[in-house]
Amino acid sequence: MTAFVLVSGCFTGGWIWQEVADRLREADAEVHPVTLTGMGDRRDEAGPGTDLETHIEDVVRLIDGVDAPEVVIIGHDYGIHPVLGAADRRPERITRIVYLDAGMPQDGDAALQLVPDQEVRRRLLDRSGQAGDDWLIPAPASDEWQRWGSTAGLPDEALARLTRHAAPQPAGTLTRPLRLSGAVAALPTTGVLCTGSGLTIALIEDMVAGGLPQFQALADPEVGFFELATGHWPMLSCPDELTEVLLRAAAGEGHRITATDTVPAYLRPFVLDVPERPRERVGRIDLYIPDEPAEGAGAAEAEGPRPAVMFVHGGPVPADIQPTPRDWPTLVGYGRYAASLGVVGVTLDHRLHGLDDYGRAAEDVADAVELLRADPRIDPERIALWYFSGGGLLLADWLAGPPSWLRCAAATYPLLAPLPARGAVDPRFRPAAAVSAAGPLPIVLTRVGLETAEIAATVEEFLAAAKACGANVEVIDVPDGHHGFETIDHTEQSRHAVQRAMRTVLSHLRG
């Protein structure tokens, strides 16, 4: 017999699993819905010291009392944190871990990093990054649940029930870091993706295919995936479908993602054959200095400082990745190409290593700009900023208040609004909202036709907002292009798109 241990997310308790638990028992499974300390009908047991460790101990005690030979443990939302902590201490008892619309926390991560409600995040953390004075987070009102996860598919009665039974969440459960020994990494896992939250198997496959190391574990044969066409609370919106998925997960079923043995997409050759060129490395930035002014450059450019284009990579990328982004063929290629056309090409490594790092990455970009503007070889009044992929969110600061020296902003296959499925990002970094303040700033947007639906939706949101406010946006379409087309799609269409985008940006720099 298989025992299912069900651990739910914030504000809830074992009651939320009632329909699923009944159906699992009908399938002859042993079922243990968990109500953590301070949650559900145990809300009076919480105190200021109730934290993640308390909840891990709750789950460990339950596991120790289960006699079934096979234990499948399910973590929904925040629940994955105590699930992983307990499984790490009792790995010999666990046959599979199921991530139900949950993140992938690692050793040292706090659940607060994945809280989508930014007001809660700011209230819980003071400027030093420590827990604030309030030890209880009030449960959401009926019209506030959307701030904690998609309510797609949730009937009105279920939403009312969710609100009626919700309990305040002890703050320490979200601020205390998860500590893992590494034992849990060897256990088979299943990811159940609720597509209403924005994450799909196709998007996971794209992440793995991109080659970044942090996603390669998802291609392990012991990792399976399922999708549910619903929002963040499938145990309430589609208990029958969720029950079937959990039974199949326990049997080892699920979609497998195939690892690739080829060179990662981000390390393949650049689409244009641009001549090699020496670069100057200064701290986090590399400078590609042109030898001579290009044809079309004005007399002032021929005799004095040059305009500059700074290329800002996407992410998040691991802090220890080698080579670092400024050595990736795409950024090297763009830097060399800019220099071949008579302007200074600039690349940099910024510190966007996690979703909480956008503020730090924005500081790195701003510092790099000041370094450029102080260089006597660079015209401090003629700078363009060009963003890629997840770095596109960093564009928001410049759109919200464009300085006079910023002659053009560019974005290629960008993310232009945060993706809820990837976790919380400071709302400051939302170009789709900031574009209304961009004024006449020229914006050059390269859009790929084979973009993931989730990222494409942020681009369309941005374009709709830009149209509504009359922003100066020029779109360059690559109909058959993928995200990262400069190294993936070596086609005439791709070459033309890069050339057109570069010449358009340079026309604004020189205009």
Secondary structure, DSSP 8 states (H G I E B T S, - for coil): -EEEEEE--TT--GGGGHHHHHHHHHTT-EEEEE--TTSGGGGGG--TT-BHHHHHHHHHHHHHT---SEEEEEEEGGGHHHHHHHHHH-GGG-SEEEEES-----TT--GGGG---HHHHHHHB-TTS-B-S--EE----TTTGGGTS--TT--HHHHHHHHHH---EETHHHHS-----SGGGGS-EEEEEEGGGT--HHHHHHHHHTT-GGGGGGGSTTEEEEEESS-S-HHHH-HHHHHHHHHHHHTT-SB------S--GGGS--SS-------EEETTEEEE--SS--TT--HHHHHS-EEEEEEE--S---TT-SS-GGGSHHHHHHHHHHHHTTSEEEEE-----SGGGHHHHHHHHHHHHHHHHT-TTEEEEEEEEEEEGGGGGGGHHHHHS--TTEEEEEEES---S--GGG----TT--HHHHGGG-TT--EEEEEETT--HHHHHHHHHHHHHHHHHT--EEEEEETT--TTHHHH--SHHHHHHHHHHHHHHHHHHH-
